[in-house]
Amino acid sequence: MGISRSSRHKRSATGAQRAYYRKKRKFELGRQPASTKLGTKRVHTVRVRGGNTKYRALRLDTGNFAWASEHVTRKTRLISVVYNASNNELVRTNTLVKGAIIQIDATPFRQWYESHYAQPISKKVAAKTAATAEEEKKSNHLQRIIAERKQNAKIDPLLESQFSAGRLYACISSRPGQSGRGDGYILEGKELEFYVRKLRSGKQKHAHNA
């Protein structure tokens, strides 16, 4: 028996069993889940209805992530899956799906911030780079531009602590099993606070059960 996406086997809203009056149809077919894992990139193509192509990512290790408040996107490394609202098993097995909360490498975003604002992203990072830093010569015009940028160079304290650790929380917004990509956005503001609370409460539960 093939996988079907039809709902003919489901009961009606009142609980009645629906009459079985036809077999499965080709246009109702479903396929095995991709179960995209972390690892060296491996993407298969799947020929689908209408001669179109889907890209089934079996393994992914990088993705493009947007930092919405700064209007910048960078390709970065995927580190691990930390939370999934639908199933904890997907966290344990590091399975990448749309809506999964993951940790990504903060380096590309830190480098962009430091070049754009000409200042360290956090105090810890400033202490590390102070010894090796060398003053670059800048034109008066560039100095005025940077001075103007610095007026708005404020970062959420939660994000700042993540930058000093070198890892950022992000959400996957693409569908790895359909598009073959693991792209998304960095968590900020209320959304970040919500997921940090979820992660903390999860850790406390595990500690209590142990």
C-alpha positions in Angstrom: 0.0 0.0 0.0 1.4 3.4 -1.0 1.3 6.5 1.1 -1.8 8.6 0.3 -2.7 12.2 1.2 -6.4 11.7 0.7 -8.7 11.9 3.8 -11.1 9.3 2.6 -10.2 6.9 5.4 -11.1 9.6 8.0 -14.4 9.7 9.8 -16.7 12.6 9.3 -17.2 15.4 11.8 -20.1 13.5 13.4 -18.1 10.2 13.7 -19.6 8.3 10.8 -17.3 6.1 8.6 -17.2 7.4 5.1 -18.3 5.0 2.3 -15.4 3.4 0.4 -16.2 4.0 -3.3 -12.9 4.2 -5.1 -9.3 3.2 -4.9 -6.2 5.5 -4.3 -5.3 7.9 -7.0 -1.9 8.8 -8.4 -2.5 12.5 -7.7 -3.1 11.8 -4.0 0.2 10.1 -3.5 2.6 10.9 -0.7 6.3 10.1 -0.3 8.6 9.0 2.5 9.7 11.9 4.8 13.2 13.4 3.9 14.3 13.4 7.6 17.1 15.9 6.8 20.0 15.5 9.1 23.1 17.7 9.9 26.1 16.7 7.9 28.0 17.2 4.6 25.5 18.5 2.0 23.6 15.8 0.1 20.6 16.7 -2.0 18.6 14.3 -4.3 16.3 15.4 -7.0 12.8 14.0 -7.2 10.7 14.1 -10.4 7.1 15.2 -9.4 3.7 15.9 -11.0 3.9 17.9 -14.2 7.5 17.0 -14.8 8.6 19.4 -12.1 11.5 18.8 -9.7 11.8 18.9 -6.0 15.1 18.9 -4.1 15.2 16.4 -1.3 17.9 17.4 1.2 19.2 14.4 3.1 22.0 16.2 4.8 22.8 19.9 5.2 25.5 21.8 7.0 25.0 25.5 5.9 22.2 27.9 5.2 21.4 31.6 4.5 20.1 33.4 7.6 18.6 36.8 7.8 19.2 39.3 10.7 16.0 41.2 10.3 16.7 44.2 12.5 20.0 44.9 10.7 18.6 44.1 7.2 21.5 41.7 6.5 21.7 38.1 5.4 24.7 35.8 5.6 25.6 32.2 4.8 26.6 30.4 8.0 27.2 26.9 9.5 24.4 25.0 11.2 25.5 23.6 14.6 22.6 21.8 16.2 18.8 21.5 16.6 17.8 22.7 20.1 14.0 22.8 20.1 11.0 21.6 18.0 7.4 22.3 19.0 6.0 19.2 17.3 8.4 16.4 18.5 11.3 16.1 20.9 12.6 13.1 18.9 13.5 15.5 16.0 15.7 17.4 18.5 17.5 14.3 19.7 18.2 13.1 16.1 19.1 16.6 14.9 16.5 16.5 12.2 16.0 19.7 10.2 12.4 20.7 9.4 10.6 24.0 8.8 9.9 25.8 12.1 12.8 24.0 14.0 14.8 26.1 16.4 18.6 25.6 15.8 21.9 27.1 16.7 24.1 28.7 14.0 27.6 30.0 13.9 27.6 33.7 14.8 31.0 34.5 13.1 29.7 35.9 9.7 27.3 38.2 11.5 29.8 39.4 14.1 32.3 40.2 11.3 29.7 42.1 9.4 28.7 44.1 12.5 32.3 45.0 13.4 33.1 46.2 9.8 29.8 48.1 9.5 29.8 49.9 12.9 33.6 49.8 13.4 33.2 48.6 17.0 33.2 45.3 18.8 29.8 43.6 19.1 30.2 42.9 22.9 32.5 43.6 25.8 33.9 40.1 25.9 34.7 40.2 22.1 36.2 43.6 22.6 38.6 42.3 25.3 39.7 39.5 23.0 40.3 41.7 19.9 41.8 44.6 21.8 45.3 43.1 21.8 45.4 42.4 18.1 43.5 45.5 16.9 45.3 47.9 14.6 44.0 51.4 13.7 43.0 51.7 10.1 43.2 55.0 8.3 39.8 56.3 7.4 38.8 59.3 5.4 36.8 62.1 7.1 33.7 61.1 5.0 33.9 57.5 6.2 34.4 58.6 9.8 31.2 60.8 9.6 29.2 57.8 8.1 30.4 55.5 10.9 29.7 58.0 13.6 26.1 58.3 12.3 25.8 54.5 12.2 27.0 54.2 15.8 24.0 56.2 17.0 21.8 53.2 16.2 24.2 50.4 17.0 22.3 48.9 19.8 21.9 45.1 20.3 19.4 43.1 22.4 21.2 41.9 25.6 20.1 38.3 24.9 21.6 38.5 21.4 24.8 40.1 22.8 25.3 37.1 25.2 24.9 34.7 22.3 27.4 36.6 20.2 30.0 36.3 23.0 29.3 32.5 23.1 29.7 32.4 19.3 26.3 30.8 18.6 22.9 32.3 17.7 19.4 30.9 18.0 17.6 30.8 14.6 14.5 29.4 13.1 14.3 27.5 9.8 11.8 29.0 7.5 12.5 27.0 4.3 11.4 23.3 3.8 14.6 21.2 3.5 12.7 18.2 2.1 11.1 20.2 -0.6 13.5 22.9 -1.6 16.8 21.3 -0.6 17.8 24.4 1.5 18.1 25.1 5.2 17.5 28.9 5.3 15.9 31.0 8.0 16.1 33.9 10.3 17.8 34.9 13.6 15.5 35.0 16.6 15.1 38.4 18.2 12.9 40.3 20.6 9.7 38.6 22.0 10.2 35.5 19.9 13.7 35.0 21.2 12.6 35.5 24.8 9.8 32.9 24.3 12.1 30.2 23.0 14.8 30.9 25.6 12.1 30.4 28.3 11.1 27.1 26.6 14.6 25.9 26.5 15.3 26.7 30.1 12.0 25.0 31.3 13.0 22.0 29.2 16.4 21.7 30.9 14.8 22.1 34.4 12.4 19.2 33.6 15.2 17.0 32.5 17.3 17.9 35.6 14.3 17.2 37.9 13.5 13.8 36.2 17.2 12.8 36.4 
